[in-house]
Amino acid sequence: MRKSVLIEEKLARASLWLAVILTLGILFLILFHIISQGIFGINWEFLTQAPKKMGKEGGVLPAIVGTVYLVAVALAVATPIGVMAGIYLTEYTRKGKLVSTIRFFTETLAGIPSIVFGLFGFLFFVIFLEWGWSIISGGLTVAFMILPTIVRTTEEAIKSVPQSYREGSLALGATRWQTVYKIVLPSALPGIVTGIILGIGRVVGETAAVYLTAGTSGFIIPSSVWDPARTLSVHLFVLASEGISFEKAYATAAVLIMLIFVINFMANKLMNLMIKRRRGAEC
Amino acid sequence: MNNKLRNWWEKIIEKALLASAAAAVLVVLLISVFIFAQGWPVIQKYGLGHFLFNLEWKPLAYPVQFGILPMIVGSFLVTFGAIILGVPLGVGCAVFLAEFAPKWVIKIVRPGIELLAGIPSVVYGFWGLMVLVPLIQQHLGGRGMSVLAASIVLAIMILPTVINISEDSIRAVPREYKEGSFALGATHWQTIKKVILPAARSGILTAVVLGMGRAVGETMAVILVAGNATVIPGSMLDMVRTLTAHIAIEMGYAAGEHSQALFAAGMVLFVVIMILNSMVLLIPKRVGDDR
């Protein structure tokens, strides 16, 4: 083999290694920086108190409660619609003009920038329906944002259920819906739950849309979904962009990263469970 | 349950499922109608040219100026920067993961990429503000908040999209292609360069376009590191304001025509994203389809 070819081969391999090391390195640098700066700001008071002096002091409890509320509203709306849409697109019709139109719009929805969702939510929920800046306005806006994720993961999960399961059920005289409800959905459940968890991650991380629809009030704990609220991400944004307190911002960012750790860990565990089940079914 | 009732129930269920599936269509239409209805009057009043090609944004002056050209250029610049930095790195990772990586490396890298995708965008922005901005300010000059800082933050943020989609498309290249190349005496890298990457190019292109969509649409992370001046930046170290940042910053206090002009900016953003999405659809899907 010519020498130049060998050298190119080695160089190429080295730079590909470098690409991966660089990517992981950046990730590690970011995580290390945020957590090392923020971890000492996290204590019991930080997690259980309201912010004081615009957020310079105190904690993030209202933002934590706001985040939980927002996730709950978004999931309550997006999960049933998303899962049912996923069932329709896989179990009832897989081809045809209607399905391709629905797919196109679902993809489009997934691509719309969060700030556009924010504008829409502001116009529709906050102004047009006169709900004001509130958890319900913000929650419904982010529900639309995570809908495509849930539809897609449901589709994938349902497609991975072996055909023989359905045939067995239908052969026993079950109707289509009985088969879906009693056989397909339970088998696809870990995949569907993975999608829901990914949706939670997206809601937790969302800032722009929530900022425009749920407001930024974050000093009192919201008592109902009609109250305005601030999520952890919005809280971090306000602290950082207005330069209120970088110390508190680091601590908030560290809390967010740890939340994402937990969410990803759970999603991974469920994904593995699904893969194992599928293998079990093939044997 | 008797048969008639059961059939009736099945039909109801099917209709309910169809209605849920159609929800996405309804939501997209609702979003378009509301944003266009709110943004269109101001475009009609001042003209599309005034809006798109005017360098001045003075919503409170007399006469008012609603030029969003600096923001359009700004969005383009940071997106372009993110693609230049992020795509080679991302595609490199994808090739490595699909072709060279030992199993133990994949076991470390994949959760890493998932984490990278999961970290909230505002955390990236905050990191950029605290680490990148001072770094640029000290070593390259300027105020630190710049096109460069925004491009780097966005490049990191689009990595998971670029890596995942490129890797899938590289893995989808039929094994025979690779084996044929090896049988002709090509090395592994020659095979990647001459056979695998060309065969996977539609997928990689999709990854790039989706990455662009993500970069164009990102808002809060960019606000924190871009400086947000409403002028066209003269260099990579100058401050810049993107369309998304523009909307988020001014929406809080805008009223009347000013607010409508921001919705019109949202319209422009929406149209750009629609064009990018349609481009993805136009890219031939499978290897060999484009021949």
Interface residues (C-beta under 8 A of the other chain):
Chain A: M1 V5 L6 E8 E9 A12 R13 S15 L16 W17 L18 A19 V20 L22 T23 L24 I26 L27 L29 I30 L31 H33 I34 Q37 P80 I81 G82 M84 A85 I87 Y88 L89 Y92 T101 I102 F104 F105 T106 E107 T108 L109 G111 I112 P113 S114 I115 V116 F117 G118 L119 F120 F122 L123 F124 F128 F144 L147 P148 V151 T175 R176 W177 G201 V204 G205 E206 T207 A208 Y211 L212 S233 L236 F237 A240 S241 F246 A249 Y250 A253 L256 I257 I260 F261 I263 N264 A267 N268
Chain B: R6 W9 E10 I13 E14 A16 L17 L18 S20 A21 A22 A23 A24 V25 V27 V28 L30 I31 F34 I35 Q38 P88 L89 G90 G92 C93 V95 F96 L97 F100 A101 V105 I108 V109 P111 G112 I113 E114 L115 L116 G118 I119 P120 S121 V122 V123 Y124 G125 F126 W127 L129 M130 V131 I156 L159 I163 T187 H188 W189 Q190 I192 K193 L210 G213 V216 G217 E218 T219 M220 I223 L224 T244 I247 A248 M251 L262 F263 G266 L269 F270 I273 M274 L276 N277 V280 L281
